Amino acid sequence: MNGTTTKRCYCRSEETGKPLGTACPKFKQRTHGVWSLRQELPPNKDGERRVFRRAGYDTKTDAQTDLDKVRALLNITEKEDKEGRRRLGDMLETVGASKDPIPDYDETKRKFSTGQSLTQHMTVGEWLELWLAGKKGLRTSGKNRYDTDLRVHLIPRVGHIRLDRLTVQHLDEMFAGIAETNIEINDANILRRTALDELKLIPWKGLENRRRRKAIKETIDAMPPFRRITGVATQHHIKATLRAALNTAIARGLIIFNAAQHVELEAARRPKALVWTDERIAEWLRTGIKPSAVMVWTPEQAGQFLDFLADTGERLYALFHLITFRGLRRGETCGVRRTDRARAAGTLTIATQLVQDGWEVVENAPKTDAGERVIELDEYTDEVLDDQALRQDAERLAYGEAWIDSGRMFTMPDGSFIHPGWLTDHFERLVELSGLPPIRLHDLRHVAASLMLAAGVDIKIVSETLGHSESRITRDIYQSVMPKAAREAAEATAAIVPRGAARRAEQTPAEAATADPRVEQVAQMAIDHLVAQIFAAAGEGGRTVEEITQTALAHLAGQAADAVANQDGHATGTQNGAKIIEFRPRRVPA
């Protein structure tokens, strides 16, 4: 099936109006006329002949080049492969009819070898939907997150582009469009907030005021609702979703280049967890602005919160106690079952969680494989959970037949499961009532991690307790030390550096305190006064001077110990060999 190239002249006779063809006096000129090609194709499935034609070439070389491309495409498979040659013929017939460029040889060969369609071109949107439908074993929350990336961002912005023609420039334009939309959303939110603030300032009474309020309400109704911008972290997730989908496309031979792999975005910075110190609390009270999106209570503040719950008879005291000390996630806490606790072994198995999907609640496995774990319970937490079981038994008896046996360890008063969204709202109300600085419910998990780390617990054990897949995640996210531990770490670091005369390394704290003569004079006066009091007490009380002296020394030793214990309230050393001050919040009454 050899093809041919031909030259044609469109000049016509002035007398007859008929084409001159080869009789045209200019026909032999190189720049006169146009060239065309003709290549016979394999018969179609009905055995009918068909031909690939294309005209409009300025030179014979151009026409011959395209003819060679057509022949090469037909020779991708052997002549004996009739079905394969028919597929190639179908492709060239479609290209000839649509006047599309002749397909690339390497791309066509790759598609042919992988069994892809040669006549239909998949778009990015079509592939993304096919890819998501093929993702098996995804948890509901993960699938919803992928679906949001596709439906809200990827398909509307790049879904119309052919999959094999997606470029880095396309994605750069997509993220630039997201940035512009963020500006529009922010401006619209400011306008709506300004209008609402203005509405609050207008009095209700008076005809003119009512008219103004009505006009502003109509303006607000015409405005778009409050919307969230697409932050940097979300943009990175969109990029990761597209990158994963394109990697699968490469594995299936659909494309050979992953454009998402080469898109550069602004670095996503995870909010750093900060401890609520006195200075930060004062600044928050003055400005109403939290120092960080992630805030952590000190051990004293965590104890105050649990004491507040106990004093007010909070029925979910045990739930918040469990999160504070063992770091369960919100969904895991709502989903834990009574049968997951082994009282004799002192363990709790985390095997399920309740996930919020919109406002619906779905039961799923924990967030990661590492999330399915067995955590150890301390004796005090065991006692708190015993109290919770007794409380639940009392509620079951009170509700009688109306009791809903959900099997959960923590429930609503009627036995039904606790909605994760409701629990978040309930926690925020409790924090506000307690008078403590605000933290999120998830930040109780940070509190648990910080308490364990400050107490000297090995990072691997902390990671396993929290359900992280690797300890690096724990170090990167949760390792915030308490202020006292940080101070002592700084002092210990400074102490190991040798210094000259300016620093007396051999000087003891007692020597340093008495180095000033004025300090020595005051100390001597205090001792003289104490000795006089001891002798006076011996004369009046009938006891010997030795007995009173021993009692006074014991009392002074006790005060010194209490002063050391009150310096931090938790860890007073580094993690290795840390000195731990016992911290036990009050138990909730049974």
RARAMO-V192995 format. One record per backbone hydrogen bond with DSSP energy under -1.0 kcal/mol. CO is the residue of the C=O (numbers start at 0). NH is the residue of the N-H. Records with the same first field share a line. If there is no record, write none. Layout:
CO: NH / NH
This chain:
3: 37
5: 35
7: 33
10: 19
12: 16
17: 12
19: 22
20: 23
23: 26
25: 28
28: 31
33: 7
34: 56
35: 5
36: 53
37: 3
38: 51
43: 46
47: 43
49: 40
51: 38
53: 36
56: 34
58: 62
59: 63
60: 64
61: 65
62: 66
63: 67
64: 68
65: 69
66: 70
67: 71
68: 72
69: 73
70: 74
72: 75
77: 80
79: 81
80: 84
81: 85
82: 86
83: 87
84: 88
85: 89
86: 90
87: 91
88: 92
89: 93
90: 94
91: 95
92: 96
93: 97
94: 98 / 99
103: 107
104: 108
105: 109
106: 110
107: 111
108: 112
109: 113
110: 115
111: 114
121: 162
122: 126
123: 127
124: 128
125: 129
126: 130
127: 131
128: 132
129: 133
131: 134
138: 142
139: 143
140: 144
141: 145
142: 146
143: 147
144: 148
145: 149
146: 150
147: 151
148: 152 / 153
149: 154
152: 156
153: 157
154: 158
157: 160
158: 124
160: 123
161: 164
162: 165
166: 170
167: 171
168: 172
169: 173
170: 174
171: 175
172: 176
173: 177
174: 178
175: 179
176: 180
177: 181
178: 182
179: 183
180: 184
181: 185
182: 186
183: 187
184: 188
185: 189
186: 190
187: 191
188: 192
189: 193
190: 194
191: 195
192: 196
193: 197
194: 198
195: 199
205: 209
206: 210
207: 211
208: 212
209: 213
210: 214
211: 215
212: 216
213: 217
214: 218
215: 219
216: 220
217: 221
228: 230
230: 234
231: 235
232: 236
233: 237
234: 238
235: 239
236: 240
237: 241
238: 242
239: 243
240: 244
241: 245
242: 246
243: 247
244: 248
245: 249
246: 250
247: 251
248: 253
249: 252
258: 261
273: 295
274: 276
276: 280
277: 281
278: 282
279: 283
280: 284
281: 285
282: 286
283: 287
293: 273
295: 275
297: 301
298: 302
299: 303
300: 304
301: 305
302: 306
303: 307
304: 308
305: 309
306: 310
307: 311
308: 313
313: 316
315: 319
316: 320
317: 321
318: 322
319: 323
320: 324
321: 325
322: 326
328: 332
329: 333
330: 334 / 353
331: 335
335: 408
336: 339
337: 340
339: 348
341: 345 / 346
345: 376
346: 341
347: 374
349: 372
352: 363
354: 361
356: 359
359: 356
361: 354
363: 352
368: 371
370: 372
372: 349
374: 347
377: 381
378: 382
379: 383
380: 384
381: 385
382: 386
383: 387
384: 388
385: 389
386: 390
387: 391
388: 392
389: 393
390: 394
391: 395
392: 396
393: 397
394: 398
395: 399
398: 401
399: 402
403: 405
406: 337
411: 414
413: 403
415: 411
418: 422
419: 423
420: 424
421: 425
422: 426
423: 427
424: 428
425: 429
426: 430
427: 431
428: 432
429: 433
440: 443
441: 444
442: 446
443: 447
444: 448
445: 449
446: 450
447: 451
448: 452
449: 453
450: 454
451: 456
452: 455
457: 461
458: 462
459: 463
460: 464
461: 465
462: 466 / 467
470: 474
471: 475
472: 476
473: 477
477: 479
481: 485
482: 486
483: 487
484: 488
485: 489
486: 490
487: 491
488: 492
489: 493
490: 494
493: 496
499: 502
502: 504
503: 506
507: 511
508: 512
509: 513
515: 519
516: 520
517: 521
518: 522
519: 523
520: 524
521: 525
522: 526
523: 527
524: 528
525: 529
526: 530
527: 531
528: 532
529: 533
530: 534
531: 535
532: 536
533: 537
534: 538
535: 539
536: 540
543: 547
544: 548
545: 549
546: 550
547: 551
548: 552
549: 553
550: 554
551: 555
552: 556
553: 557
554: 558
555: 559
556: 560
557: 561
558: 562
559: 563
560: 564
561: 565
563: 566
569: 580
574: 577
578: 571
